[in-house]
């Protein structure tokens, strides 16, 4: 009965994007793009967003494709953390 009353945590939001900057310590900037349909013209337009993500072990490099997960606020701009590196860039 007690377990039924416990609050269940929601699954965190996920984004997949490309690492565009690793100049900060334990932080990467991930750029995610999506296609949306224009309301009037019906043409698909590409929109991009940049997210600051926490990278605890500094394993990400520029050009890597990563999965980021939403988390509690870690700093003024950081609200995401790196979940996994999907594909690595060979520079």
C-alpha positions in Angstrom: 0.0 0.0 0.0 2.8 2.4 0.8 4.5 1.9 -2.6 1.3 2.9 -4.3 1.4 6.3 -2.5 5.0 7.1 -3.5 5.4 9.6 -6.2 6.8 8.2 -9.5 9.4 10.3 -11.2 8.6 11.2 -14.8 11.0 10.0 -17.5 13.4 12.9 -18.3 13.2 14.6 -21.7 15.8 13.6 -24.3 17.5 15.4 -27.1 20.0 14.2 -29.7 22.4 16.7 -31.1 25.9 17.5 -32.2 28.6 18.9 -29.8 29.7 22.3 -31.2 31.9 23.5 -28.3 34.0 21.9 -25.5 35.8 25.1 -24.3 34.4 25.0 -20.8 35.3 22.6 -18.0 32.8 19.8 -17.6 30.3 21.6 -20.0 29.6 21.1 -23.6 27.3 23.0 -26.0 25.0 20.7 -28.0 23.2 21.9 -31.1 19.9 20.2 -31.9 18.0 20.7 -35.1 14.4 19.9 -36.0 12.1 20.5 -39.0 8.8 22.4 -38.6 6.2 23.2 -41.1 5.6 26.8 -41.8 2.0 27.8 -40.9 1.2 29.7 -44.0 3.4 28.4 -46.8 3.5 24.7 -45.8 7.3 24.6 -46.4 9.4 22.7 -43.9 11.9 25.0 -42.2 15.0 23.9 -40.2 15.2 25.3 -36.7 18.2 24.9 -34.3 18.6 25.2 -30.6 21.7 25.2 -28.4 21.8 23.5 -25.0 24.4 23.6 -22.3 25.0 20.1 -21.0 27.0 18.7 -18.1 29.9 16.4 -19.1 31.3 15.1 -15.8 34.3 13.2 -17.2 35.0 15.5 -20.2 34.7 12.6 -22.7 32.9 14.5 -25.4 34.8 16.1 -28.3 33.6 18.6 -31.0 31.6 16.8 -33.7 30.3 14.0 -31.5 26.7 13.1 -31.7 25.3 12.7 -28.1 22.1 12.1 -26.3 21.4 14.6 -23.5 18.8 14.3 -20.7 17.0 17.0 -18.8 18.0 17.4 -15.2 17.7 19.9 -12.3 19.4 23.3 -12.8 23.1 22.9 -12.4 24.1 26.5 -13.1 22.6 29.6 -14.6 22.3 28.1 -18.1 22.9 24.3 -17.6 19.7 22.2 -17.4 20.9 19.1 -19.3 23.5 16.3 -18.8 25.2 14.1 -21.3 23.5 10.6 -21.3 25.7 8.8 -23.8 27.9 9.4 -26.8 26.1 7.9 -29.8 28.8 8.4 -32.4 32.3 9.8 -32.0 34.1 12.1 -34.4 37.5 11.1 -35.5 39.5 14.4 -35.8 
